[in-house]
């Protein structure tokens, strides 16, 4: 929602200042200039990226208007799930998790958290990590290095759409210049015409430069930054899982391991210890 508010502030500030300076809004309405700039930018964006990145950019942009992917209640559920997993492993041993790992959708542990079950990437990450712990007898340091590589790969992949949109934003001023040059070409064809007509063509050409810069720094650039910030925020859930699993593998009891995981979350979305404890007690 802040994205929409920011866009409104940009429009009101730019257009409001222009009108207050006795400018005419009608002079800025240049649909053909907008077609040249935005159409060329979208075409370049599509040609420069894979279909997965193009789809991902659209999905991530829409996701900004829905708010954060994981809210405080989701983190409470995630920490509770980790607690249940650690408790079961402590009571039944690591092999007790085999059936739950192989079919999490029908697992009594995972199915208790339907919101998390829908997060396929997160559930796959948890089950893959548990599979390594159960079947690999891995040292905590070795597992940590492996998880760091996986998280870095996941973050790089998730960040690709935002970086592609940023490159599109960087190109928009250049396409604005293209539109302006084409406007000057049209002006040159009317150089012997009426001065008012020439002035109108020149104004239209200058609007091309204006639109390219405004779209870049006022809309597409901030959109890319917001997408990048959301990717980093959403990635905390994976980091939370990693910290909790490593703490448990190092021999800490389930509650302490979950506390390690809770401490890795950002303070804005981190549930309090009291909230988590109350939730765990109510679930027993």
C-alpha positions, 0 to 999 in steps of 0.5 A, spaced: 500 500 500 505 504 501 507 503 494 501 506 491 501 512 496 508 513 494 506 514 487 501 518 488 505 523 492 510 523 486 504 525 481 501 530 486 508 533 487 510 533 480 504 535 476 502 540 482 508 544 482 507 544 474 500 547 474 502 552 480 507 554 475 502 556 470 503 550 466 498 546 462 496 539 463 494 538 456 501 540 454 504 534 457 499 529 454 503 526 449 500 519 448 505 517 442 511 519 446 509 515 452 508 509 447 515 510 444 518 510 451 514 505 455 513 500 449 521 500 447 522 499 454 518 493 455 520 490 449 527 491 451 525 488 458 522 482 455 528 481 450 533 481 455 530 476 460 528 469 460 520 468 461 521 466 468 524 472 470 519 476 466 513 472 469 517 473 476 517 481 475 510 481 474 508 476 480 513 480 485 510 487 482 503 485 484 505 482 491 507 489 493 500 491 493 498 485 497 503 486 503 509 482 506 509 474 504 510 472 511 506 476 517 507 475 525 502 469 525 506 466 520 512 466 523 509 464 530 507 458 525 513 457 523 517 457 529 511 452 532 513 447 526 520 447 528 519 446 535 514 440 533 520 437 529 525 438 534 521 435 539 519 429 535 526 428 533 528 428 540 523 423 543 523 418 537 530 420 534 532 423 527 529 416 523 522 418 526 522 424 521 523 420 515 515 419 513 514 426 515 519 428 510 517 424 504 510 426 504 509 433 508 502 434 505 500 428 509 504 429 515 501 430 522 506 435 523 506 439 517 499 439 515 497 442 522 500 448 519 496 449 512 498 456 511 505 454 511 504 448 507 502 452 501 509 455 501 512 450 497 519 453 497 519 453 504 517 446 505 521 444 500 527 447 504 525 444 511 524 437 508 531 437 504 535 440 510 532 434 514 533 429 509 540 431 510 540 431 517 537 424 517 540 421 512 547 424 512 550 424 519 552 431 517 557 435 521 553 442 523 559 446 520 558 442 514 551 443 513 551 450 515 556 451 509 551 447 504 545 451 507 549 458 506 550 456 499 543 454 498 540 460 501 545 465 497 543 461 490 535 462 492 536 469 494 540 471 487 534 467 484 529 471 487 532 477 486 533 477 479 526 480 477 527 486 481 534 487 478 531 486 471 526 491 473 532 496 475 535 495 469 529 497 465 528 503 469 536 505 468 534 505 460 528 509 460 531 516 460 535 513 454 528 511 451 526 518 453 531 521 449 530 517 443 522 520 443 525 527 444 530 526 438 524 523 434 520 529 436 525 534 433 525 530 427 518 531 426 519 539 428 524 539 422 519 537 417 515 543 420 520 548 420 517 553 415 510 552 418 507 557 423 511 558 430 505 556 434 506 549 431 513 549 431 513 550 439 508 545 440 512 540 436 518 542 440 514 542 447 512 535 445 519 533 444 521 535 451 515 532 454 519 525 451 525 527 455 521 528 461 517 522 461 523 518 460 526 521 467 519 521 471 518 514 469 525 511 471 526 515 477 519 516 480 516 509 478 520 504 475 526 505 479 522 505 486 518 499 484 524 495 483 527 497 490 521 495 493 521 488 490 528 488 492 526 489 499 521 484 499 525 479 497 530 480 503 524 481 508 521 474 505 528 471 505 528 471 513 524 465 513 529 461 510 534 464 515 530 462 521 529 455 519 537 454 518 539 457 524 534 453 528 536 447 525 543 448 526 542 449 533 538 443 534 543 439 530 548 442 535 545 439 541 540 444 544 534 442 546 527 444 542 525 450 546 532 453 546 533 451 538 527 455 537 529 461 540 535 461 536 531 461 530 526 467 533 532 471 534 534 471 527 528 474 525 527 482 524 524 486 530 518 488 526 515 481 524 519 477 530 513 474 535 515 476 542 517 470 547 511 470 551 507 470 544 510 464 542 510 460 549 503 462 549 502 459 542 506 453 544 502 451 550 495 452 547 497 447 542 499 442 547 
